[in-house]
Amino acid sequence: MNILLIIIDALRTKNLNVYGYPLETSPNIRRIAERGIVFENAFSCTDCTDPSLTSILSGRYPLSHGITAQGPEVKREHLRNLTMSQTVFLQEILKEKGYVTVAIDWLGRWHKKGYDYYTGEYKSYSAKPAKVLDKRWWYHHVISKLPGFLVKTVQILYREFKGYEVTNRAIDFLRTFKDKKFFMLIHYWSTHTPYTHYPKWSRKYRDYYRIEPWEVPIDAVLDKIKNEKYRDYLKRLVSGANRVGELVRRYDEAIAFTDKQVGEITKFLEENGLLEDTLVIVTSDHGESLVEHGIYFSHHGLYDEVIKVPLILSHPDLPKNIRIKGFIQHCDLVPTILDLLGIKLKLPLDGVSALPLIYDGKDIREEVYAMGGYEWENGKIAIRNHDYKYIYTPPEKLVCKLCGYKHGDVHELYNIKIDPLERENIYEKEPKVGLEMKMKIKRFLKTLTIRKYKYVMARKVKKAFQSRCGELKTR
């Protein structure tokens, strides 16, 4: 069985028609869903890319594998923790089992571990243009200084270049290795800010973007952000937009563009007879908050817009066109794949196989957990079941470093059944439920697989995290 893992960055479930969105943003993803399984309650382990991809490919929560920071916030200490935790990645396992392992991705660093080919290292396509455009100084110090209409033009050309290049490179690899067992990771970025793609797509849906709350002027939203540097950065990204609805439209256009790329990949698989023995997985590393909870066009925070993710599995041997309501998390993917392949290994995993959920309808989780992945969110943690959602934020972390104001409170409790949008904090109204959820978090922290190993740095990370959660201890 071949494995194709498609990760679409910052893609939230709310804007996919397979999850009930009224607009046809993703017909190709819907067709994959019709051939397989849609998980209605899939959740990421964190709210940002680096720790999330590490969890997806290791079957472990961030506190277990040690990567508890994002991008430039990743320090040597985190990398040392990753090494000491003895984390093994899915691609390493499959490579040992004779698979050709390929990743179409630009994150680099430890994400390259275990792959035979990692993006630009394959000679058929030159990665130099992408690497030049990916330099942060290039965007912030050159492109961002251009007039607004030129910034938007460069953004569109760059995103389309990256999107097409990812697809072309993936098809080139598939053509090269179609006679071998392969594991391929494809990481699309088009749905990440600045959401620039396919303006023609949404013309027939213009009226939809004029409904509330999309009528809010974009300046009125951005002026609420107290961090001047971040506010100016966002204003450059959203240049040309007057209302929030225009940004939502751009986001949907980015989904439509990426969906078209996914369609090209599945078309190639089908035409070359590879779809018959390929497990196709579609998910995202995290979701996106467009305006919800005062988080504008970003993905920090642990609300459902950010941690609830699409997850679709398709293979001829799996059930077809079914929807599963039971909980599943990203860390469950590795044990599920290994179970499907009949690979039995003693690994330090936090996740469990989802096959009992798929075939027997047996819940594998009563609740899910997610942790803040940005430096200013360290110590933030959430627990969610079918009835309630509880979020704890350390008092010293209440003011968002990015936005400059509070998104919530130290203790947040929401009744998901009657308040799925998480608008009314009922922590003071239902103290018993809040205490029960806090105790579950405390027990959860004790179960993490990192406790099985006597590595000083790894233990320090967990101890520091638990000390930050001192409010969770009953008095």
WOURUR-V403152 format. One record per residue. N is the residue number from 1. RES is the residue in one letter. NEAR is the number of other C-alpha atoms within 8 Angstrom. Layout:
BEGIN
n=<N/N>
res=<RES/RES>
near=<NEAR/NEAR>
END
This chain:
BEGIN
n=<1/2/3/4/5/6/7/8/9/10/11/12/13/14/15/16/17/18/19/20/21/22/23/24/25/26/27/28/29/30/31/32/33/34/35/36/37/38/39/40/41/42/43/44/45/46/47/48/49/50/51/52/53/54/55/56/57/58/59/60/61/62/63/64/65/66/67/68/69/70/71/72/73/74/75/76/77/78/79/80/81/82/83/84/85/86/87/88/89/90/91/92/93/94/95/96/97/98/99/100/101/102/103/104/105/106/107/108/109/110/111/112/113/114/115/116/117/118/119/120/121/122/123/124/125/126/127/128/129/130/131/132/133/134/135/136/137/138/139/140/141/142/143/144/145/146/147/148/149/150/151/152/153/154/155/156/157/158/159/160/161/162/163/164/165/166/167/168/169/170/171/172/173/174/175/176/177/178/179/180/181/182/183/184/185/186/187/188/189/190/191/192/193/194/195/196/197/198/199/200/201/202/203/204/205/206/207/208/209/210/211/212/213/214/215/216/217/218/219/220/221/222/223/224/225/226/227/228/229/230/231/232/233/234/235/236/237/238/239/240/241/242/243/244/245/246/247/248/249/250/251/252/253/254/255/256/257/258/259/260/261/262/263/264/265/266/267/268/269/270/271/272/273/274/275/276/277/278/279/280/281/282/283/284/285/286/287/288/289/290/291/292/293/294/295/296/297/298/299/300/301/302/303/304/305/306/307/308/309/310/311/312/313/314/315/316/317/318/319/320/321/322/323/324/325/326/327/328/329/330/331/332/333/334/335/336/337/338/339/340/341/342/343/344/345/346/347/348/349/350/351/352/353/354/355/356/357/358/359/360/361/362/363/364/365/366/367/368/369/370/371/372/373/374/375/376/377/378/379/380/381/382/383/384/385/386/387/388/389/390/391/392/393/394/395/396/397/398/399/400/401/402/403/404/405/406/407/408/409/410/411/412/413/414/415/416/417/418/419/420/421/422/423/424/425/426/427/428/429/430/431/432/433/434/435/436/437/438/439/440/441/442/443/444/445/446/447/448/449/450/451/452/453/454/455/456/457/458/459/460/461/462/463/464/465/466/467/468/469/470/471/472/473/474/475>
res=<M/N/I/L/L/I/I/I/D/A/L/R/T/K/N/L/N/V/Y/G/Y/P/L/E/T/S/P/N/I/R/R/I/A/E/R/G/I/V/F/E/N/A/F/S/C/T/D/C/T/D/P/S/L/T/S/I/L/S/G/R/Y/P/L/S/H/G/I/T/A/Q/G/P/E/V/K/R/E/H/L/R/N/L/T/M/S/Q/T/V/F/L/Q/E/I/L/K/E/K/G/Y/V/T/V/A/I/D/W/L/G/R/W/H/K/K/G/Y/D/Y/Y/T/G/E/Y/K/S/Y/S/A/K/P/A/K/V/L/D/K/R/W/W/Y/H/H/V/I/S/K/L/P/G/F/L/V/K/T/V/Q/I/L/Y/R/E/F/K/G/Y/E/V/T/N/R/A/I/D/F/L/R/T/F/K/D/K/K/F/F/M/L/I/H/Y/W/S/T/H/T/P/Y/T/H/Y/P/K/W/S/R/K/Y/R/D/Y/Y/R/I/E/P/W/E/V/P/I/D/A/V/L/D/K/I/K/N/E/K/Y/R/D/Y/L/K/R/L/V/S/G/A/N/R/V/G/E/L/V/R/R/Y/D/E/A/I/A/F/T/D/K/Q/V/G/E/I/T/K/F/L/E/E/N/G/L/L/E/D/T/L/V/I/V/T/S/D/H/G/E/S/L/V/E/H/G/I/Y/F/S/H/H/G/L/Y/D/E/V/I/K/V/P/L/I/L/S/H/P/D/L/P/K/N/I/R/I/K/G/F/I/Q/H/C/D/L/V/P/T/I/L/D/L/L/G/I/K/L/K/L/P/L/D/G/V/S/A/L/P/L/I/Y/D/G/K/D/I/R/E/E/V/Y/A/M/G/G/Y/E/W/E/N/G/K/I/A/I/R/N/H/D/Y/K/Y/I/Y/T/P/P/E/K/L/V/C/K/L/C/G/Y/K/H/G/D/V/H/E/L/Y/N/I/K/I/D/P/L/E/R/E/N/I/Y/E/K/E/P/K/V/G/L/E/M/K/M/K/I/K/R/F/L/K/T/L/T/I/R/K/Y/K/Y/V/M/A/R/K/V/K/K/A/F/Q/S/R/C/G/E/L/K/T/R>
near=<7/9/11/12/12/13/12/15/15/13/15/15/11/8/11/13/13/9/9/8/10/5/8/8/12/13/9/10/12/10/8/11/14/10/11/16/16/13/14/11/11/13/12/14/15/14/20/14/10/10/14/16/9/13/15/13/12/14/15/15/11/15/11/12/16/13/14/12/12/13/6/5/8/12/7/6/8/12/11/9/13/12/8/10/13/7/10/8/10/9/12/11/9/12/12/7/6/7/11/13/14/14/13/13/11/5/6/7/6/5/7/10/9/9/13/7/9/12/12/9/7/8/6/6/7/7/9/7/7/8/8/8/10/8/8/7/7/11/11/9/8/9/10/9/7/8/6/9/8/8/14/12/8/9/10/10/8/9/12/10/8/11/13/9/8/12/12/8/12/11/10/9/9/8/7/7/10/9/5/7/11/12/14/11/12/13/12/13/11/18/15/9/9/8/13/14/12/9/8/5/8/10/7/6/8/8/7/6/12/9/8/6/7/12/11/11/9/10/8/8/11/11/8/6/12/9/10/7/6/10/13/8/8/9/9/10/10/9/10/7/9/8/12/14/12/11/11/11/10/12/11/12/16/14/13/12/11/13/13/10/11/11/10/9/11/9/8/9/10/10/7/7/7/10/11/8/9/11/12/12/12/13/12/15/16/19/17/12/14/9/8/8/8/6/14/10/9/9/13/11/8/14/7/7/12/16/15/14/17/14/12/14/13/14/13/10/4/8/10/10/10/9/8/11/7/12/14/13/12/14/18/15/15/14/14/12/9/10/11/8/7/6/7/6/4/4/5/8/11/12/13/11/13/12/10/11/12/10/7/7/8/7/9/12/8/7/9/12/9/13/14/15/13/13/8/7/10/12/12/11/12/12/13/11/9/7/8/11/13/14/13/12/13/12/6/5/10/13/9/11/8/6/11/10/10/8/10/7/9/10/9/13/12/14/12/12/8/5/10/7/6/10/7/6/9/10/11/6/5/8/8/6/7/11/8/8/10/11/10/8/9/10/8/8/8/7/7/11/11/12/9/5/7/6/8/6/10/13/11/8/10/9/8/8/10/10/7/9/11/7/7/8/9/4/2>
END
